[in-house]
Amino acid sequence: MAIPFSPASSPIWRWNEEPWPFHVSKEAFAVTDLRAIKGEKVKEATRWEVDQWELFSGPGDQVNQDDCRLVPLAVMLSFDHSLELVTSLEIGKGYWRDSEAMTWNRWNW
């Protein structure tokens, strides 16, 4: 509490001080896995509801449900700016990327 707030040192709280720049609710959330929470890049992103995403570090069908957590989308965006693209996803759409190129691709299902 003695250290002044700084978005650089505490990015998780940046949206409490900075304007929310996205066209989705600041209250939106994501189901994600522990590997993504611990810093592994998200490789699959889908939007299922107005304020609900799935952001997984690998194939969603291979994620252990015990490793899933519900987190504010703002938290994920604070740590990985490459996820900003997912805020423009339409409901029912998704992106994927491989571990090497890390370039987002649209799902074509």
N, C-alpha and C positions, 0 to 999 in steps of 0.2 A: 504494500500500500504506500510505501514511502517513495517508490519510483514513479515518476510521472508517466502517464499513458503515452504510448507512441505506436502508431500503426506498424512501424517497422519492427518493433520488439514484441508486439502483441497483436498480430494480424487478425486473430480470431474475433477481436472486439472492434475492429476498424469501422464496422457499419453502425456502431453506436455513436460515432463522432462524425463520420463522413456521410454524405448523401448516398442513398441506395440508387445505383445507376441502372438497374436492370428493369425490364418491363414485365417482371413477375413479382409476386408478393414477397416481401421481406420475410414472411412467415413460412415460406415454402420449405420442404424437407426432402431428404434423400435417404433411401435405404442403401447402405453401403456395407462393405466388409472390412474386417480388422486390418487386412493388408493395406487397403487404401487409406484408412485412418492413420496408419503408422507411416505413411509416406510413399507407398508404391503408387505409381501413376495409374489412374483410372483408364481402363481400356474398353469398357462398354458403358454406354450411357443411353438410357431410355426415359421417356416421359410418359407416365401412365394416366395421370390426372392433372387438373389445373395446377396444383401445388405439390405434386409428388413425382419424384424421379427415382431411378435406380442407377447407381454409379458404382460399378464393380471393377476390381483390379484384374479380373480375368473373365472367362466365360460365365455369365450369370447362372447357367444351368449346372455349373460345377462348383458354385460357392456353397459352402456348408452353412446351413441356416443358423447354426449355433454361433457362427462368426459374423452374422449380420447385426447391424446397429442402425437406429434411426437418428439422423443428425440434421441440424439445420443446413439447408443448401448454402446459406451464407458462410458457414464454417468451411465447407469444401471449396467454395470460390475464393476464400481468403488465403488458402494454402496453395492452390493450383490455378493460376490465371488461365491456363489452357482450357479449363472447364467453363469459362464464360460463354462459349459457343452453345452449351446445352441449354442456356436460358432462352434461346430462340427456337428450341424444338417444339414442334406441334405435338399435341397429345397423340399417343400411339406411335410416335416415330422415335428413331434412335440413331446413334453413331457408334462406330467401333474404330479402334486403331491397334496396330500391332506394336510389339515391344521395340522394334528397331526404328521404323520410320516415324512413329508417333504422330502421324498425320491423320486427322479425323476423316472418316468415310461414312457416308449415309448407309443405313441398313436398307436393303432392298428385299423386303419380304412381302 
